[in-house]
Amino acid sequence: MKFFLSYIPLFELALFNMLLAFSQYVVLRAGVFSLGTAAFAALGAYTSAILATKLGMSPWIGMAASLVLGAIAGALVAIPLARLRGVFQALATLALVQIMLSITLNWVDVTEGALGINGIPRSVGLFGMFCAVVVVGYFLAVIGASSIGRAFDVIREDETVAVSLGISVPKYHLIAFILSGSIAGFAGGLHAFSSYSITPNEYGFHMLVMVLAMVVLGGRVSVWGPVVGAAILTVLPELLRGFQEYRMVMQGAVLMFAIVFLPRGIVDTAKNIWRARRVAASEAAKTKAVTV
């Protein structure tokens, strides 16, 4: 029990990272190269923290506000990005992260600047984070099995084919941005209420890279991909604590290995192998039956 209790902060961090990875997973599955998850998370975290510390509102109101504002921000971002693709989308959303970082650093009267906001009431624990991951994961699994998920897959593979099938690409990109913004905003609100303070640097370039790496490592088709990627990249630094000087090098090596040998991610590659073996076994059984 003492061992488990000592690692509760690590488990909470892993669950928070899973929510962020879900946000990144949605846009990547829809074929949108967005890097705005960190900006949406910062918006949700600061919204919740300000409502709780400066206005004395309930954490429930703060988390609801973070979700709604994240969705609104996602919709607003989707409008100017509708005509952009690939690296141009990435640069535009990267600029969004920098803008959000500048606001949190320089709007001192509201955000407390580089010192961040302290004294946030801790209202969310391990169980609350776990429930949030389960609910969001189930929600995304349902969407993935619906017509929306199928449209996302077609758009990701080939937009020209999607248009020829009558799929409105801007519409589904808008849906992806709204989902991504709401999930990241909600995750930011949970993070604010699970820790006693937040600072701007938490939602900067490091978070952006880590979230993208989690989805690339785990896989961007199955909803289990972000879960596995977030779990591995959260626990890996703890496992490599004895190799402090080489920890980042080893993390980079793991990512390079995944990109080269598992380009679809761990979960998606495993699922493809399993399906191929099932098909091969089925074909072998049919051949054997015909021969007999």
KENU-6332 format. One record per residue (C-alpha): residue in one letter; z negated, x negated, y negated. Coordinates in steps of 0.1 Angstrom, whole numbers, plus 5000, padded with zeros to 4 digits. Each point is the difference from the previous one (the first is absolute). Example, Ala and Ser with C-alpha at 12.3 -4.5 7.8 and 13.67 -1.06 7.14 Angstrom:
BEGIN
A492248775045 S500749864966 
***
This chain:
BEGIN
M500050005000 K499249724976 F503449845008 F501750334991 L498050054968 S500849654988 Y503850085003 I499950344983 P501549864967 L502949855021 F500650335017 E500050184967 L502549754986 A502250045030 L500050384996 F500849974962 N502949765009 M501350265025 L500250264972 L501849764978 A502449915028 F500750375006 S501050024963 Q502449715004 Y501250135034 V501250334985 V502449844975 L501349745024 R500750265026 A502150194974 G502049694992 V498349944967 F499149644992 S496950094979 L497249764992 G498050254979 T497150075025 A497649764981 A500750184967 F499450345015 A496849885016 A498849854967 L500750334983 G498050195026 A497149765000 Y499649984962 T500450384997 S497250065024 A497849734986 I500450124964 L499350365009 A496949905019 T498549744977 K501050124965 L500350385005 G497450045028 M502450215022 S499650065037 P501749755023 W501950295016 I501650074966 G500749634996 M501749975033 A502050324995 A501149884965 S501049665015 L502250175026 V501650244974 L500749724975 G501449785026 A502450275010 I501050074964 A500549624994 G502149985031 A502250294988 L500449844965 V500949665015 A502650165023 I502050144971 P501149674983 L500349835034 A502450275015 R503149784992 L498549675011 R500249855035 G498749705019 V498749714980 F500450194967 Q497550265012 A497649725011 L500249844966 A499550334981 T496950095021 L498749644997 A500250054962 L498050325005 V497249805017 Q500149754971 I499850284974 M497050165018 L498349665003 S500549944962 I498650354992 T496949945021 L499549664984 N500650084964 W498850364996 V496449884997 D498550314985 V500950205031 T500449755029 E497549734989 G502749745002 A499749705023 L496450085008 G501150335017 I497950315004 N496549965016 G497450245011 I502350235019 P497950235023 R500749915036 S501050345015 V502449905027 G499049815032 L501649895032 F500250355014 G501650154969 M502649725000 F500750065037 C500550374995 A502449934971 V502149775021 V500150255029 V501050294977 V502649804981 G501449855032 Y500350355017 F501650144969 L502649725000 A500650045037 V500750374995 I502449924971 G501749735021 A500850255027 S501350254976 S503450034982 I498649794972 G499349715024 R503450035015 A501650004966 F498049694991 D501349825031 V503750094993 I499749894963 R498349675011 E502849925024 D503050104978 E500050204968 T503750075003 V499550175033 A497050194986 V502150134971 S502850105024 L497550205020 G499050194968 I496749824995 S498949974964 V499049634997 P498350044965 K498050305013 Y498649815030 H499349694980 L498050224976 I498050135030 A499449655012 F498849884966 I497750304996 L498549955035 S499649624994 G498450054966 S497650275012 I498949805030 A499549684980 G498250184972 F497750175025 A499449665017 G499149854966 G497550294994 L498449945033 H499849634994 A498350064966 F497350225016 S499549775030 S499349704978 Y497749974970 S502649844977 I503749954996 T501949734980 P503749984990 N500749705022 E499350205031 Y503250194994 G502449724991 F502649795018 H497849915029 M499550375010 L503850064996 V500949725024 M497350095025 V501050365002 L503749925004 A499149755027 M497950255019 V502950245004 V502549735008 L497749865027 G499150345015 G503250194996 R501550254976 V501250285023 S497050095021 V496950124981 W498049765022 G501849704985 P497950004967 V496850055020 V500749705023 G501349784972 A497050074977 A497549945028 I501549675009 L500349864965 T496550124991 V498349865030 L502149675002 P498349834971 E496650075016 L501149865033 L501449694982 R496849944980 G499449675018 F503549884988 Q499350074963 E502449744987 Y502950125022 R499350375000 M502950104976 V502449775019 M499150165033 Q500450354984 G503449904988 A500949865034 V499150345016 L502250184975 M502949765005 F499750045038 A500150384996 I503050004977 V502049775022 F499150135035 L498850364992 P502350114971 R499150365006 G496349945000 I497549995029 V499750375006 D503750094996 T501149705022 A497550105027 K501250364999 N503649895003 I499249785030 W498150285017 R502850254995 A502649755013 R497949955031 R499750375005 V503750054997 A500649715024 A497650145025 S501550354997 E503549865006 A498849805030 A498450315015 K503250204995 T502149735016 K497749985029 A500050375005 V503850015000 T500249715024 V497650175024 
***
